Amino acid sequence: MSSSMPKSALTIVGSINLDITATTHRLPSPGETVGDGVLCRQPGGKGANQAVAAARLAGASRMIGAVGRDEAGRQLLDAMASAGVDVKNIRHVDEATGTALVLVDSDGENQIVVCPGANGEVSVDGVSFGEEEAVLCQLEVDQDVVLDAARRAKGFFALNAAPAAPLLPELLERCDLVIVNETEYALIPELRQAPLVAVTYGGEGSAIFEHGERVAEAPAVAVTDIANTIGAGDAFCAALVLALQAGLEYEHALAAANAVGADAVRDASSQPALQPLDHYVAAGRALAGDSPT
């Protein structure tokens, strides 16, 4: 494959949140107060994180979601638009903009409580999808909305099945790709029979399964300077869909997505700065010991 990657169209349907993050040296135990926190407000939500990652990797993306008619909603729209995300299909609703309360320790581990707010009003009514347009969803919005998007999507349809939940049979049948971490894979047994599932294993890399059979894998990129793990999985998801849509073989697509995830954890933001996808494809080939062709 040429080193020049085509810019695949990618639309994300999902959540948009304001992340209110407290960073501290360790996470509190139940009932305990830890008093050295540093507070930060920044854009988040799995859907928005994936849309911003896709825009930074491929030059553009489209987001379908909902925000409140409040200052947080305006800030989040501005942040997405400035990253190259098409925000025209984001609804403005009377509910407050979704909020995530996040605790992060010095190792980048986190605890998160999500207050969905406007994310409960996400809809794909009136939204059209192109024949060649890939669509990526998650489960931070109602699964019926995700199913509606799956029915309307004409091209490649991917689901990041997070947070873990039982999947509607029709939704799972429609998925061209499901992406989960190892915990989610264990919690959703129906994925063992799914046609194509990508599973991330943190420091152990990632793998692809066809009908429960492991058919490809790629090692993780070693990272010592972890700042925040929250946006890494979302960046991985966007990168993997884009890489597969660009025609990379499974192992090379996984390796490129692993390289993206490694870059993401070095950034304190849930919507990290990223290089174009070509950069990570080259890094992934180097990791696998392949020379570019």
SULJOSUL-V838221 format. One record per residue. N is the residue number from 1. RES is the residue in three letters. SS is DSSP state (H for helix, E for strand, L for the rest). PHI is phi in radians with two decimals (* if undefined). Layout:
BEGIN
n=N res=RES ss=SS phi=PHI
n=N res=RES ss=SS phi=PHI
END
This chain:
BEGIN
n=1 res=MET ss=L phi=*
n=2 res=SER ss=L phi=-1.09
n=3 res=SER ss=L phi=-1.33
n=4 res=SER ss=L phi=-1.57
n=5 res=MET ss=L phi=-1.53
n=6 res=PRO ss=L phi=-1.18
n=7 res=LYS ss=L phi=-1.52
n=8 res=SER ss=L phi=-1.23
n=9 res=ALA ss=L phi=-1.24
n=10 res=LEU ss=E phi=-2.40
n=11 res=THR ss=E phi=-1.97
n=12 res=ILE ss=E phi=-1.96
n=13 res=VAL ss=E phi=-1.95
n=14 res=GLY ss=L phi=2.99
n=15 res=SER ss=L phi=-1.54
n=16 res=ILE ss=L phi=-2.30
n=17 res=ASN ss=E phi=-2.29
n=18 res=LEU ss=E phi=-1.58
n=19 res=ASP ss=E phi=-1.58
n=20 res=ILE ss=E phi=-1.86
n=21 res=THR ss=E phi=-1.97
n=22 res=ALA ss=E phi=-1.95
n=23 res=THR ss=E phi=-1.75
n=24 res=THR ss=L phi=-2.50
n=25 res=HIS ss=L phi=-1.22
n=26 res=ARG ss=L phi=-2.68
n=27 res=LEU ss=L phi=-1.37
n=28 res=PRO ss=L phi=-1.27
n=29 res=SER ss=L phi=-1.38
n=30 res=PRO ss=L phi=-0.92
n=31 res=GLY ss=L phi=1.45
n=32 res=GLU ss=L phi=-1.70
n=33 res=THR ss=L phi=-1.89
n=34 res=VAL ss=L phi=-1.95
n=35 res=GLY ss=L phi=-1.83
n=36 res=ASP ss=L phi=-1.92
n=37 res=GLY ss=L phi=-1.25
n=38 res=VAL ss=E phi=-2.05
n=39 res=LEU ss=E phi=-1.61
n=40 res=CYS ss=E phi=-2.51
n=41 res=ARG ss=E phi=-1.96
n=42 res=GLN ss=E phi=-2.68
n=43 res=PRO ss=E phi=-1.12
n=44 res=GLY ss=E phi=-2.81
n=45 res=GLY ss=L phi=1.64
n=46 res=LYS ss=H phi=-1.02
n=47 res=GLY ss=H phi=-1.11
n=48 res=ALA ss=H phi=-1.10
n=49 res=ASN ss=H phi=-1.03
n=50 res=GLN ss=H phi=-1.22
n=51 res=ALA ss=H phi=-1.14
n=52 res=VAL ss=H phi=-1.16
n=53 res=ALA ss=H phi=-1.05
n=54 res=ALA ss=H phi=-1.07
n=55 res=ALA ss=H phi=-1.13
n=56 res=ARG ss=H phi=-1.26
n=57 res=LEU ss=H phi=-1.39
n=58 res=ALA ss=H phi=-1.99
n=59 res=GLY ss=L phi=1.73
n=60 res=ALA ss=L phi=-2.90
n=61 res=SER ss=E phi=-2.77
n=62 res=ARG ss=E phi=-2.25
n=63 res=MET ss=E phi=-2.04
n=64 res=ILE ss=E phi=-2.03
n=65 res=GLY ss=E phi=-2.95
n=66 res=ALA ss=E phi=-2.65
n=67 res=VAL ss=E phi=-2.31
n=68 res=GLY ss=E phi=-1.37
n=69 res=ARG ss=L phi=-1.53
n=70 res=ASP ss=L phi=-2.37
n=71 res=GLU ss=H phi=-1.11
n=72 res=ALA ss=H phi=-1.06
n=73 res=GLY ss=H phi=-1.06
n=74 res=ARG ss=H phi=-1.11
n=75 res=GLN ss=H phi=-1.12
n=76 res=LEU ss=H phi=-1.20
n=77 res=LEU ss=H phi=-1.09
n=78 res=ASP ss=H phi=-1.08
n=79 res=ALA ss=H phi=-1.12
n=80 res=MET ss=H phi=-1.15
n=81 res=ALA ss=H phi=-1.06
n=82 res=SER ss=H phi=-1.19
n=83 res=ALA ss=L phi=-1.50
n=84 res=GLY ss=L phi=1.82
n=85 res=VAL ss=E phi=-1.54
n=86 res=ASP ss=E phi=-1.32
n=87 res=VAL ss=L phi=-1.88
n=88 res=LYS ss=L phi=-1.14
n=89 res=ASN ss=L phi=-1.70
n=90 res=ILE ss=E phi=-1.59
n=91 res=ARG ss=E phi=-1.37
n=92 res=HIS ss=E phi=-1.86
n=93 res=VAL ss=E phi=-2.20
n=94 res=ASP ss=L phi=-1.38
n=95 res=GLU ss=L phi=-1.13
n=96 res=ALA ss=L phi=-1.15
n=97 res=THR ss=L phi=-1.01
n=98 res=GLY ss=E phi=-0.98
n=99 res=THR ss=E phi=-2.36
n=100 res=ALA ss=E phi=-2.04
n=101 res=LEU ss=E phi=-1.71
n=102 res=VAL ss=E phi=-2.13
n=103 res=LEU ss=E phi=-1.93
n=104 res=VAL ss=E phi=-2.26
n=105 res=ASP ss=L phi=-1.70
n=106 res=SER ss=L phi=-1.19
n=107 res=ASP ss=L phi=-1.65
n=108 res=GLY ss=L phi=1.53
n=109 res=GLU ss=L phi=-1.22
n=110 res=ASN ss=E phi=-2.49
n=111 res=GLN ss=E phi=-2.24
n=112 res=ILE ss=E phi=-2.36
n=113 res=VAL ss=E phi=-2.08
n=114 res=VAL ss=E phi=-1.86
n=115 res=CYS ss=E phi=-1.89
n=116 res=PRO ss=L phi=-1.07
n=117 res=GLY ss=H phi=0.91
n=118 res=ALA ss=H phi=-1.07
n=119 res=ASN ss=H phi=-1.09
n=120 res=GLY ss=H phi=-1.26
n=121 res=GLU ss=H phi=-1.87
n=122 res=VAL ss=L phi=-1.13
n=123 res=SER ss=L phi=-2.62
n=124 res=VAL ss=L phi=-1.83
n=125 res=ASP ss=L phi=-1.02
n=126 res=GLY ss=L phi=1.39
n=127 res=VAL ss=L phi=-1.67
n=128 res=SER ss=L phi=-1.82
n=129 res=PHE ss=L phi=-2.12
n=130 res=GLY ss=L phi=-1.37
n=131 res=GLU ss=L phi=-1.08
n=132 res=GLU ss=L phi=-1.79
n=133 res=GLU ss=L phi=-1.55
n=134 res=ALA ss=E phi=-1.38
n=135 res=VAL ss=E phi=-2.18
n=136 res=LEU ss=E phi=-2.17
n=137 res=CYS ss=E phi=-2.15
n=138 res=GLN ss=E phi=-2.38
n=139 res=LEU ss=L phi=-1.95
n=140 res=GLU ss=L phi=-1.53
n=141 res=VAL ss=L phi=-2.10
n=142 res=ASP ss=L phi=-0.98
n=143 res=GLN ss=H phi=-1.12
n=144 res=ASP ss=H phi=-1.14
n=145 res=VAL ss=H phi=-1.17
n=146 res=VAL ss=H phi=-1.09
n=147 res=LEU ss=H phi=-1.12
n=148 res=ASP ss=H phi=-1.06
n=149 res=ALA ss=H phi=-1.10
n=150 res=ALA ss=H phi=-1.10
n=151 res=ARG ss=H phi=-1.17
n=152 res=ARG ss=H phi=-1.43
n=153 res=ALA ss=L phi=-1.13
n=154 res=LYS ss=L phi=-1.72
n=155 res=GLY ss=L phi=-1.87
n=156 res=PHE ss=L phi=-1.12
n=157 res=PHE ss=E phi=-2.13
n=158 res=ALA ss=E phi=-2.09
n=159 res=LEU ss=E phi=-2.22
n=160 res=ASN ss=E phi=-1.55
n=161 res=ALA ss=L phi=-1.39
n=162 res=ALA ss=L phi=-2.47
n=163 res=PRO ss=L phi=-1.09
n=164 res=ALA ss=L phi=-1.07
n=165 res=ALA ss=L phi=-2.79
n=166 res=PRO ss=L phi=-1.01
n=167 res=LEU ss=L phi=-1.73
n=168 res=LEU ss=L phi=-1.02
n=169 res=PRO ss=H phi=-0.96
n=170 res=GLU ss=H phi=-1.12
n=171 res=LEU ss=H phi=-1.13
n=172 res=LEU ss=H phi=-1.08
n=173 res=GLU ss=H phi=-1.11
n=174 res=ARG ss=H phi=-1.40
n=175 res=CYS ss=L phi=-1.20
n=176 res=ASP ss=L phi=-1.38
n=177 res=LEU ss=E phi=-2.68
n=178 res=VAL ss=E phi=-2.04
n=179 res=ILE ss=E phi=-2.07
n=180 res=VAL ss=E phi=-2.53
n=181 res=ASN ss=E phi=-1.59
n=182 res=GLU ss=H phi=-1.11
n=183 res=THR ss=H phi=-1.18
n=184 res=GLU ss=H phi=-1.12
n=185 res=TYR ss=H phi=-1.07
n=186 res=ALA ss=H phi=-1.23
n=187 res=LEU ss=H phi=-1.46
n=188 res=ILE ss=L phi=-2.13
n=189 res=PRO ss=H phi=-1.07
n=190 res=GLU ss=H phi=-1.13
n=191 res=LEU ss=H phi=-1.19
n=192 res=ARG ss=H phi=-1.08
n=193 res=GLN ss=H phi=-1.83
n=194 res=ALA ss=L phi=-1.26
n=195 res=PRO ss=L phi=-1.04
n=196 res=LEU ss=L phi=-2.58
n=197 res=VAL ss=E phi=-2.32
n=198 res=ALA ss=E phi=-1.79
n=199 res=VAL ss=E phi=-2.16
n=200 res=THR ss=E phi=-1.75
n=201 res=TYR ss=L phi=-2.20
n=202 res=GLY ss=H phi=1.04
n=203 res=GLY ss=H phi=-1.21
n=204 res=GLU ss=H phi=-1.68
n=205 res=GLY ss=L phi=1.62
n=206 res=SER ss=E phi=-2.63
n=207 res=ALA ss=E phi=-2.60
n=208 res=ILE ss=E phi=-2.09
n=209 res=PHE ss=E phi=-2.06
n=210 res=GLU ss=E phi=-1.95
n=211 res=HIS ss=L phi=0.87
n=212 res=GLY ss=L phi=1.49
n=213 res=GLU ss=E phi=-1.71
n=214 res=ARG ss=E phi=-1.26
n=215 res=VAL ss=E phi=-2.00
n=216 res=ALA ss=E phi=-2.78
n=217 res=GLU ss=E phi=-2.68
n=218 res=ALA ss=E phi=-2.57
n=219 res=PRO ss=L phi=-1.28
n=220 res=ALA ss=L phi=-1.31
n=221 res=VAL ss=L phi=-1.54
n=222 res=ALA ss=L phi=-1.15
n=223 res=VAL ss=L phi=-2.28
n=224 res=THR ss=L phi=-1.84
n=225 res=ASP ss=L phi=-1.81
n=226 res=ILE ss=L phi=-1.30
n=227 res=ALA ss=L phi=-1.87
n=228 res=ASN ss=L phi=-2.91
n=229 res=THR ss=L phi=-1.67
n=230 res=ILE ss=L phi=-1.09
n=231 res=GLY ss=L phi=-1.52
n=232 res=ALA ss=H phi=-1.15
n=233 res=GLY ss=H phi=-1.11
n=234 res=ASP ss=H phi=-1.18
n=235 res=ALA ss=H phi=-1.12
n=236 res=PHE ss=H phi=-1.02
n=237 res=CYS ss=H phi=-1.02
n=238 res=ALA ss=H phi=-1.06
n=239 res=ALA ss=H phi=-1.14
n=240 res=LEU ss=H phi=-1.13
n=241 res=VAL ss=H phi=-1.07
n=242 res=LEU ss=H phi=-1.08
n=243 res=ALA ss=H phi=-1.15
n=244 res=LEU ss=H phi=-1.16
n=245 res=GLN ss=H phi=-1.14
n=246 res=ALA ss=L phi=-1.41
n=247 res=GLY ss=L phi=1.70
n=248 res=LEU ss=L phi=-1.20
n=249 res=GLU ss=L phi=-1.18
n=250 res=TYR ss=H phi=-0.92
n=251 res=GLU ss=H phi=-1.10
n=252 res=HIS ss=H phi=-1.23
n=253 res=ALA ss=H phi=-1.14
n=254 res=LEU ss=H phi=-1.09
n=255 res=ALA ss=H phi=-1.09
n=256 res=ALA ss=H phi=-1.13
n=257 res=ALA ss=H phi=-1.16
n=258 res=ASN ss=H phi=-1.08
n=259 res=ALA ss=H phi=-1.14
n=260 res=VAL ss=H phi=-1.12
n=261 res=GLY ss=H phi=-1.04
n=262 res=ALA ss=H phi=-1.14
n=263 res=ASP ss=H phi=-1.12
n=264 res=ALA ss=H phi=-1.12
n=265 res=VAL ss=H phi=-1.26
n=266 res=ARG ss=L phi=-1.40
n=267 res=ASP ss=L phi=-1.84
n=268 res=ALA ss=L phi=-1.23
n=269 res=SER ss=L phi=-1.44
n=270 res=SER ss=L phi=-1.30
n=271 res=GLN ss=L phi=-2.16
n=272 res=PRO ss=L phi=-1.19
n=273 res=ALA ss=L phi=-1.19
n=274 res=LEU ss=L phi=-2.35
n=275 res=GLN ss=L phi=-1.43
n=276 res=PRO ss=L phi=-1.05
n=277 res=LEU ss=H phi=-0.99
n=278 res=ASP ss=H phi=-0.86
n=279 res=HIS ss=H phi=-1.03
n=280 res=TYR ss=H phi=-1.39
n=281 res=VAL ss=H phi=-1.09
n=282 res=ALA ss=H phi=-1.12
n=283 res=ALA ss=H phi=-1.12
n=284 res=GLY ss=H phi=-1.16
n=285 res=ARG ss=H phi=-1.13
n=286 res=ALA ss=H phi=-1.11
n=287 res=LEU ss=H phi=-1.09
n=288 res=ALA ss=H phi=-1.44
n=289 res=GLY ss=L phi=1.40
n=290 res=ASP ss=L phi=-1.74
n=291 res=SER ss=L phi=-1.72
n=292 res=PRO ss=L phi=-1.14
n=293 res=THR ss=L phi=-2.01
END
